[in-house]
């Protein structure tokens, strides 16, 4: 019997953990069609072209995507839907992330800092645009850093700190955006119930990624406590954690337990408590029309 081809659409998959995750899928006997958004088409084509994999079994399509510019997100979604034809999306992998302070004007006049737009808003917007085709699983690469938003006092600061030119440092913006990203993940879990499964996952602390190297370079080696440094994982291990969020079938009975840790446990609701407020989830999960109106996406 012929192997049914599965379709994967992904952000942040042409470097770092995302590249490694796709590389590992290319080594499987399962056939995949990958549609990957990238800022650098030539580099993506070369890097994947240098890999050894069964080109009769797998196919890759690279499309331009700059997540800081929601206009390119809309174009990417339109092109993705054209490539899909009548096919559905088995895995929507939202993996992209940056780590920058909120010390510049918003891109294209956005009121938000670039880190929020890339890490949270743009990928939430992309899910809106592709939602009718997602029938498998949505996997959101999250981070334990979201625990930095640990209570009402921090929640109240989100609007201010995520605004462009707020002056919030890169640690603060990263924690904040990983928290708002988790809020939208909860929201999509509710919205797509019965249609697709939605899971957040932490790949763990990965010193080998550009994201971590940039943080250490900007803020110093002492930014990460010794205990975290000792728990460091390799890029292949981090990618395995991300893919586990796609393959694991033991989703908890409590559907609010959507966060899979890098050591393979589903975080209890007590750990996720601050993010379980549905009103807060709704606030940070703007509608398609609201995003396009406020971000002036035409």
N, C-alpha and C positions, 0 to 999 in steps of 0.2 A: 504494500500500500504506500502511495506517495506521501512524503512528509509534508504536512500542511505548513505553509510559510507563515510565520508570525511577523507582525509589523511593529517596529519600535520607532517612536519619534522622540528625539532627545535634544535638550539644551545642554551646554557645557560638556559635550562628549568628544571634543576634538583635542583635548589636552588633559593632563593630570589624571584624576580618578575616573572621569568620564571616558577618556580614551582607553584606559585600562579595562574598564567595565565592558566596553564594546569589544575590545580585543578578546576578552574572555568568552563573550558570547559567540564570537567568530570561530572559536575553537570547538564549539559544541556540534553535536550531530543534528540538532534542530536547525532548520533553515530559517533565516531571518532576512527581512527587508528593512534596512535602516534608513531613516530620513533624519539627517543631523544638521542642526543649525550651527553656523560657524562665522566668525568674523574674518577669517582668512581662508578662502576657498582653495587657493593654490597649496598652502601649507597642509591643510587637511587632506587633500587628495594625495599629496606626496607621502605624508606620514602613514596613512592607511594603505597607500599603494606599496609601501615598503614591507608591509606585513605579509606573512605567509598564511593564507587561508583558502578554503575551497570556493573559488569564484563561480563555480557552477551551482553551488548551494546557497550562497549569500549574495546580496546586492546592497550597495551603499549609494545613497543620494545625498549630496551636500548642497545646502541652500544657504544663502547669505542671511545672517541674523546678527543684529547689534541690539542687545537687550536694553541698553540705555536709551534707545530711540524706539518708542512704541509704534512708530510708523513702519519700521522694518519688521516688527513683531507681526503686524497685520499682514504685511506682504508675505512673510514666511508662512503664516497660517494659510493664506490663500493658495500659495504654491504647493504647500503640503497637501491640502485638500485635492488639488488637481492631480498630484502624483498618486494619491490614494485611490482615486477612482471610486469604486464601490466598496473598497476594503475598509475594515475597521482597524482601530489602533489597539493592539494587544498590550503594549506598554508605553505609557507616556512618562518619560524620565525627566524630571525637572531638577537638573544637577548644577546649573551655573551659579556662581557666587563671586563677589568681589569684596574687598575689605579696604574702604577708603573713608577718611574723615569727612564730615559734612562742612567743608570749608570753602566750597565753590558754589556758584549759581547753579540752579537746576538745568539739566540738559534740555534744549529746545523750549526753554521757558517754564519747565515744570516747577511747581512749588516744592517738590521733594528733592532730597539729596540723591545723588546717583546710586549710592549703595542700596537705598530702599527701592529705587526703580528697578535695578537689576535683580536683586535678591528676592524681592517679594512681588511688587506690583506687576512687572512685565510678565512674569511666569503665571501669575494669577490671570492676567489678561489673555495669555496664550491658551490657558485651559478653557476660558470662556469661548474662545474662537474655535476650539477643536472639540468641545464637549459632546457634540452629537455623534462623534465617531469613536469616542473612547468607550470600549466595552470590556476591557481587560482590567488593568491595574494602573493607577497613577502612583508613582514613587517619587517622593520629594526628598532630596538630600538635605537633611537638617543638621543640627549640631547641638551638643550639650550646652553650647554657649547661650542658648535661649533661656537657660535657667538664670541668667543674669538679670532678667526681668522677673524679680522674685516676689513682687507684691504690688499693692495699689499705688504706692508712691512712685514706683518706676513706670507703671502703666500710664499714670497721669502725665508723665514727661514725654511719652512717645511722640505726640503731635509736634511738640516743640523741637525735640532732638532730631527727628527725621526730616525736618524742614531744611531746604537748601540753605547753606551759609549759617547754620545754627551754631557752628563751632564745636559740635560733639566730635570727640576723637574716634579713631577707627575701631577701638575695642567696643565703645558704646554703640556705634552705628551697627556693628556686626551683631552684637547681642540683640539689639532692638529689632533688626531686620529678620533675624532667625526666629524671633518670637512672633512677629507679625506674619511671617511665612507659615509658622505653625498654626496660627489662627485661621489663615485661609485654607490650610490643609484640613482642619476640623470642619470648616464650612463646606468644602467640596466633598468631604465624607458624607455629610448630611444631604447635600444636593444630589449626589450621584448614587445614593443608596438604591440598590436593586439594579443598577446599570453597570457600575464599576467599583472595585475596591480601591481605597485611598490609604496610603501608608506613608509615614515619615520615617526616616532612618538616619542614624548617625554613623558615619564611616569610622569614627574614632579620631584620635589625634594623629595626624599624618605629617611628619616633618618634611617629607619628600615632595609636597605639593607647593606650587608657586604661592598659593594663598598663605600658607604658614611661613614660608621663607620671607615673603614680603613683610609679614607682621614682625618677625624677628629682626629683620633689617631696619625697620622703621622704629621699633619700640625697644629693642634690645633682647638679649637672650633670657634675661630674668623675667620676661613677661609671662612665661609659662612655669608654674610651680614644678618642683622636682618630681612630685608624685605623677604629674601628667606626663612629664618627659619619660619617665620609666614605663609608662603604659603605651608609648608610641607604637604605631603599626606601620607596616610598609604600604606602599601604594597598591600592590596586588591584594593585600589583606583588606585594605579599605574598600577596594572595588568589590571584593567578595561580599562584604557587609551590605553594600548597596544592592547587589544582585540578590542577596538573600531576601530583601524586602519585596522582590518580584516573585521569588519562587516559594517562599514559605506559605504553607497552607493552614498553619495553626493559629489563625487570627483569634484573639481573645473574644470571649462571649460578650464582654463589655466593649461595645464598638468604639468607645471613647479612648481605649488603649491602642492608639494608632502609631505609637513611637517605638521602633525597634532599635535597640542599642547595638553598639559595635561588638558587645560580648554575647549577643544573641538572645537577650531578654526583652520582653515587652514591658516598658515602663508602666508602673502602677498609676492609677489616676491621681494618687496623692502627689506624685512628682509633677504631673501635668496640670495640677489644680488651677493655677492662674490662667491657663489657656482654655479652660473648659467653660468659661462664661460665654453663652451663646450670643448675648447682646454685644459683647466685645468682638466676637468672631464676625458678627454681622457688620459692625462698624468698619473693620479693616478688610472686608471682602466686598469691595465696590462692585456694582453691577456693570455689565458690558457698556451700557449707555452712559453711565456715570463716568467711567474711565475715559471713554472717547470724548465726552464733553469737556471734562476737566483737563485732560492732557492734549486736547485739540488734535485728535487723531482723525484724519480724513481718508 
